[in-house]
Amino acid sequence: MEFFIISVIKIVIVLLIILTVVANLVYVERKVSAAIQNRIGPNRVGPWGLLQSPADVLKLFIKEDIVPSTANPFIHSLAPVISISVALVTFAVVPFGGSVELFGHQVKLMIADVNIGVLYILALTSLGVYGVTLSGWSSNNKYSLLGGLRAAAQLISYELSLGLSIIGVVMISGSLELDRIVEMQSGFQWNAFLTPIGFITFIVASFAETNRLPFDLPEAEPELVGGYHTEYSGMKFGTFFLAEYANMITASSLIVTLFLGGWQFPFLETFGLPAMMATVVQVLTFVTKVAFVLFFFIWIRWTIPRFRYDQLMNLGWKVMLPLALVNLVITGGLILAGLF
Amino acid sequence: MLTEFGRVLIFFIIGAVFVAGGLVTAWLIRPNRPYPSKLTTYECGEVPIGDTRVRFNIRFYVIALIFLIFDVEVVFLFPWALVYSQLGWFAFVEMVIFIVILFVGYAYVWRKGDLDWDRPAPKIPTFEKGVGVREDHLLEEQVVGS
């Protein structure tokens, strides 16, 4: 029973943190994009525009929900829920700190210590495509259908490189547990340095999987209006919005966990800090790393223009896939040469 | 004793409650004033023409098929990667052979042009002398006729 309560408390805290971060991430993105484009950005609601996100959420709550009369209402409502659940549930296996002793219990700072964490992530990220495709199909709008189809083709093209670049990490650490993968990256033995090609292919594939620019072809405002969410309004649109940013957070956490050392602070054990303080430092390290990767996501979005669709597919199939396979062979050779 | 996947289930349920809470609250407080033209789909502000659920490009289907083959490859690679460092050179050679076999298939797909999204216009087979002249003649007649 105590385990149950501890789990529930952990889950509620993590969910609240994610949802708060999502709301503030929208604000940060608008501010950063304003800075990049030499504008001011939101500055009217609250000090420095800090209350812009709550105001936006409130607006979404009281907006009318319009479902086209030719749409399929059930699937139309189901699609955003699929998107958000996949984005949130993937976070369940991400370790955000070492283990800590609380009230006589050893509590691991991750929600579920699944022993096949990597497979779990791959399985769930591939479910994400259903939310986008079903919303595109159910709206009965031509733009949405095109957006949904594009999303399906894009996601499956990039999922291969995603999976193949993770295999390099699995080879080095010899484990599918994310906790173990993080522990292997102590000091500066980050997988990003050990398999640089895998790191780059994983980042590019993550951008494509989260539908972020330069790969946001499913939305592509100039040509497809809003793509798969053209016919969404009110809180259902808000849910898609939430899902996009939650996906970004999950993708950043995965990049940090798999390639950038997770919660490891390099050479922390040499300082001899008390256990509680060391854990706080670890969690802060994780948060800082994730914040850097999130900033990188935003930075890329406002710097690089969108790909054309045939360029996107060519990059995925003719560059990323061979590159990921070559990376496997190189990593295998280096491990046998005893370099890791 | 709660298993790890049980925790994932609880996480899913609590997350679903959060999301459903948002959607239900919005459903309770939002206005609802539909009228027919508001409920049409968006098509540049015009009245939509025709049905959306039409046949679409076969290219999407071919990509899905190729994906299936390579995804199975990824699945095969996972158990191998897990025990790689214990197996040594034997595993490396085995894997290189496996990847090379798949690479041949990959090269074939590439050569056949199934990876090209922007496929060049199909080459119309040329006819032997004599036959070709007759076909050209027919074509010209059609153009004149239309």
Chai-1 contact restraints between the chains, C-beta under 6 A:
chainA,res_idxA,chainB,res_idxB,connection_type,confidence,min_distance_angstrom,max_distance_angstrom,comment,restraint_id
A,F3,B,L2,contact,1.0,0.0,6.0,A-B,restraint_1
A,F4,B,L2,contact,1.0,0.0,6.0,A-B,restraint_2
A,S7,B,R7,contact,1.0,0.0,6.0,A-B,restraint_3
A,I11,B,I10,contact,1.0,0.0,6.0,A-B,restraint_4
A,I11,B,F11,contact,1.0,0.0,6.0,A-B,restraint_5
A,I11,B,I14,contact,1.0,0.0,6.0,A-B,restraint_6
A,L15,B,G15,contact,1.0,0.0,6.0,A-B,restraint_7
A,F61,B,A26,contact,1.0,0.0,6.0,A-B,restraint_8
A,I62,B,I29,contact,1.0,0.0,6.0,A-B,restraint_9
A,I62,B,R30,contact,1.0,0.0,6.0,A-B,restraint_10
A,E64,B,R30,contact,1.0,0.0,6.0,A-B,restraint_11
A,E64,B,P31,contact,1.0,0.0,6.0,A-B,restraint_12
A,P68,B,L39,contact,1.0,0.0,6.0,A-B,restraint_13
A,P68,B,T41,contact,1.0,0.0,6.0,A-B,restraint_14
A,S69,B,L39,contact,1.0,0.0,6.0,A-B,restraint_15
A,I84,B,V19,contact,1.0,0.0,6.0,A-B,restraint_16
A,L88,B,G15,contact,1.0,0.0,6.0,A-B,restraint_17
A,V89,B,F12,contact,1.0,0.0,6.0,A-B,restraint_18
A,A92,B,V8,contact,1.0,0.0,6.0,A-B,restraint_19
A,A92,B,F11,contact,1.0,0.0,6.0,A-B,restraint_20
A,I111,B,R7,contact,1.0,0.0,6.0,A-B,restraint_21
A,I111,B,F11,contact,1.0,0.0,6.0,A-B,restraint_22
A,A112,B,E4,contact,1.0,0.0,6.0,A-B,restraint_23
A,A112,B,R7,contact,1.0,0.0,6.0,A-B,restraint_24
A,A112,B,V8,contact,1.0,0.0,6.0,A-B,restraint_25
A,D113,B,E4,contact,1.0,0.0,6.0,A-B,restraint_26
A,V114,B,E4,contact,1.0,0.0,6.0,A-B,restraint_27
A,N140,B,T41,contact,1.0,0.0,6.0,A-B,restraint_28
A,N140,B,T52,contact,1.0,0.0,6.0,A-B,restraint_29
A,N141,B,T41,contact,1.0,0.0,6.0,A-B,restraint_30
A,K142,B,T52,contact,1.0,0.0,6.0,A-B,restraint_31
A,L145,B,T52,contact,1.0,0.0,6.0,A-B,restraint_32
A,L149,B,F60,contact,1.0,0.0,6.0,A-B,restraint_33
A,A153,B,F60,contact,1.0,0.0,6.0,A-B,restraint_34
A,A153,B,I63,contact,1.0,0.0,6.0,A-B,restraint_35
A,I156,B,F67,contact,1.0,0.0,6.0,A-B,restraint_36
A,L160,B,F70,contact,1.0,0.0,6.0,A-B,restraint_37
A,G163,B,V74,contact,1.0,0.0,6.0,A-B,restraint_38
A,I167,B,L77,contact,1.0,0.0,6.0,A-B,restraint_39
A,I167,B,A81,contact,1.0,0.0,6.0,A-B,restraint_40
A,V170,B,A81,contact,1.0,0.0,6.0,A-B,restraint_41
A,M171,B,A81,contact,1.0,0.0,6.0,A-B,restraint_42
A,M171,B,Y84,contact,1.0,0.0,6.0,A-B,restraint_43
A,G174,B,S85,contact,1.0,0.0,6.0,A-B,restraint_44
A,T230,B,Y42,contact,1.0,0.0,6.0,A-B,restraint_45
A,M235,B,G22,contact,1.0,0.0,6.0,A-B,restraint_46
A,M235,B,L23,contact,1.0,0.0,6.0,A-B,restraint_47
A,M235,B,A26,contact,1.0,0.0,6.0,A-B,restraint_48
A,D310,B,W117,contact,1.0,0.0,6.0,A-B,restraint_49
A,D310,B,D118,contact,1.0,0.0,6.0,A-B,restraint_50
A,M313,B,W117,contact,1.0,0.0,6.0,A-B,restraint_51
A,W317,B,L115,contact,1.0,0.0,6.0,A-B,restraint_52
A,L325,B,I99,contact,1.0,0.0,6.0,A-B,restraint_53
A,G332,B,F92,contact,1.0,0.0,6.0,A-B,restraint_54
A,I335,B,S85,contact,1.0,0.0,6.0,A-B,restraint_55
A,L336,B,F92,contact,1.0,0.0,6.0,A-B,restraint_56
